[in-house]
């Protein structure tokens, strides 16, 4: 049997993977923008992210009460990371 990794090790591995993916996204973005229009790239990026997150969203049935409690923070996140950040960048 293989030894199990501790939750701390998995957390650090996840943080490392996230950091590497985040950093490589800027490089990949510059390469892709040479070939495609920015709006097309943004639409594809959000579509891929939505498809990647869809299995997580389908794990639990939606709750209107839970949706209301996160609506404002979600709107702020969308505005800041999906609209303001790319516009200012």
Secondary structure, 3 states (H helix, E strand, C coil): CCCCCCHHHHHHHHHHHHHHHHHHHHHHHHHHHCCCCHHHHHHHHHHHHHHHHHHHHCCCCCCHHHHHHHHHHHHHHHHHHHHHHHHHC
